[in-house]
Amino acid sequence: MNLSNKKEMVSRIAGVGKGRVRFNPEKLKDIEDAVTRGEIRALISGGAIKLNHIKGQTRRHRARARGPGSRKGKRSARMGKKEKWIKQVRALRRYLKKVKPKIGKKLYWDAYKKIKGGEIKSVARLKEFLGGNK
């Protein structure tokens, strides 16, 4: 009793791989007699044929797979220059917004323009600039 063709048919009907298809050992006779796609669908809904869930990948594994040995392409290919710039500027503006009530409008806009112009590139440099001009 070779059920590999049935397994292949189930995988095509359900849209899953052959490895995810499991037959109930008690209902093998019914599965063997099934010929049409409709009969196969009825067996799936009846519980004679089960489809295993996808195992997936844990977050921890994804984090591990980011080391230098797994990287292909330049740093700029993994995160573009513009995306990097946007991320950096947003972080600086977020910090600037947080300290705005303490520093005043004039100093706020001076720092804002220096961030936009690329003169201030890190939060540490921004703190240094604000500390020196208070």
N, C-alpha and C positions, 0 to 999 in steps of 0.2 A: 504494500500500500504506500505508493509514493505520492506525497501531497505537495511536492515542490511547485507544481503548476498552479495548484489552488492558492498557495502562499503568494505566488507572483501575481495572480489575479486579484487577490485581496489587497496587495500593496498598491496595485494600479487603481483600484476602485477607491481606496481610502486615501490615496496620495501620500503614502508613507513608504519607508524602505522595507525590504523583505525581513530584515533583522528585527523589526518592531512587531511583526505579526506572531501571535501565539494562539495555538489551537487548544481547546478544552479536551483533555484526553478521554473524557467520558462521552463526548459527542462527536468522535471521529467518524462514525458511520454516517451521521447526517452531513458532515462536511464533505465526505467522499461522494455522497449522492448529489450534492449541489452542483449544478451545471451552469445556470444562468447568473448574470450579475445581480439580478433581483433576489435570487435565492441566497447569494453570498451576503447581500446587504441585510437580508432578514436574519441570517446567522450572526452577523456582527451586532445587530440590535438585540438579538435574543441572548447574547452572551456566550455563544459557542466559540466565537472568534474574538480575541481581545487584542488591542493595540497597546503596546508598551509606551510609556511617556518618554519624552526626550530627556536624557540625563543632564545636558547642559554643562555649564562651566562655572565654577565658583568664583567669587570676586577675588579671592586670595590668589587663585591660579592666574587670573588675568593680570594681576599686579606683578606676579613673578615673571610673566612672559614679556616684560618690558626692558630687560637688561640689554647691555650692549651687544651681546651675541645674537639677540633676536631682531635687532634693528637692521633694516635695509633702507638705504636712502639717507640723504643728508638730514641734518637737524631741521633745516628749512623746509624739507619735504614732509616731515612729520607734523610740524606746526609752522605755517607760513609766517613771513616777516610781518605782514599786516595784522594777522591774528594776534601775534606776540605783542605788537605795538598797542593794539586795542586793549588787550588784557592788562598791560602795564599802565596805560593812561587811565583806565577805569579804576584800577586799584589806587592810584595816586589821587584821583579826583574824589574817590570815596573817602579817603583819609582827610583830604582838604575840607570836604563838606562837614565832616565830623568836628573839626577844630575851628570852623568858620566863626562861631559865636565868640570864641576866645581871642581870635587874632584881628578881627576887624575887616571891613570891606576893602580898604586899599591894599593891605598886605595879601588878602585872599586873591584879588585879581592879579596882583603882581606874580604870585606863585602859580596861579592858573595859566597865565600866559607863558611862564617859563616851562611849565609842564608841556604845554602845547608845542612850544618851540624845541623841546627836546633837551633843554638845559638841565632840567631836573629829571633824572631817570629812575630814582629809587625813593622809597619811603624814608630811608635813612638820610638821604641827601635833602629831602623835603623838610624833615625835622630840623636838620642843621640850618637850612635857609630860614625857616620860621623862627628858630631859637635866636639866631643872630640879628634878626630884624624886629624883635619884639620891643 
